[in-house]
Amino acid sequence: MKKATATARKTPVKPVPSKPAARSAPAKRASKAATRKVTPRQALASTRKLLEQKQAHDRETQPWQLLDPHHTPAADPGFQSNEAADKAVELHAAESRMKAIQGSSGTQDRRNQGKRDNR
């Protein structure tokens, strides 16, 4: 048995992986400017500024339109004339004043079919 213990001692001992060393320096504290909170007024101002930038970008001519010398810029979206606007208002009013449909058309047909069957 002494031999077994002697061979066990001869086997190389693998080093145990050490745990990562703790931070030697303490974490730096954030500066006051980094921790300062944004007020609602500042958020609104920055949002308005971003919106103005976006609208200005949208009004610019697109790069692919600059390549075509015969290209005319697209008209503003919306009605092309006052008559078209008036017609759209009239159509909307007529559609919104339509009689309500009582159930689906399939439901009405089934009722009418039932009446015919009972005659």
N, C-alpha and C positions, 0 to 999 in steps of 0.2 A: 503494500500500500504506500509505502514511502515513495515508490517510483511514480505512482499516479500523481501524487502531490507535487513531485519534482517536475513532471512534465507540464502540469497545470501552471506552475510558476514560470516555466520557460516560454509559454505562449505570450506573444506581445499583447499588452493591454491597450485597447483602442481608447483614445481620449474621448471623453464624454463631451458632446457639443455644448459649448457654454451658451448661456442665455445672452441675448444682445445686451450690451452695456447700457446702463441707464444714461440718460442725457447728462452730460457733464455741466452744460450751461443751462440756466433756467430759461424758459421760453420768454421771448421778448414781449413786452406788453404792447398792445396796439396803441397807436397814437390817438389823441382826442379827435383828430379830423376823420380818422377811419371809423370811429365808433359813433360819430355824430349822426343823429337820426334826421331823415328828411321830413320837413313839415308838409302838411297838406298844401299850403300855399306854394311852396317850392315845387312840389310834384305837379301841381296844376300848371305852373309857369313852364316847366320843362315839357309837359305834355303838349301845351299849346305851341311851343317852339318846334317840337318834332312834327306836329300836324302841319304847321306852316311850311316846313321844309319838304314834307311829303307832297303837299299840294303844289308847291313850286316845281318840284321834280315831275309831277304828273302833267303840268302845263307845258313843259319843255317838249320840243320836237324829238321824237324817238330816233335813235341813231340809224336805224335801217331806213327811215324816211329821208334822212339827209343824203343818202346815196343816190336816190332817184331825183334828178333835177326837175322832172315834169310832174312830180307828185304835189298835189295840193293838200294842205292840212285838212283833217277831217272836221266837219262842222261840229258845233257844240251839241251834246246829246240833248234830246228833248223834242218838242214840237217844232216843225219846220215853218209853221205860219200860225197866225192867230185863229184862222178858220179851222185848222186842224185841232188846235187846243179846244175851241168851242165844241167841235164835233165830238171829241173824246169825252168832254164833260157831259154832253147830252146823252151819249151812249151809256156812260156809267150811270147816270140818273135813271135811264130807262131800265137798265139791268137791275138796279138795286130796288126798284119799285115793282118787280115782278111778283105775281102771286106765289105764295109758298107752296111747295110740292108736298102733299100729305103722304109721306112714305115714299118708297121707291116705285118706279113704274111697274115693276113685277108684282108688288103688293097690291096695287090698284087693279091690275089685270086679274089676279086671283080672286079678289072680291067680286068683280064683275062676272067672272066665270062661275063663282058659287051662286050668284043670283040667277044666272041662266040655267044652271043645273036644277035649281029648286022650282022652276016654272013648270 
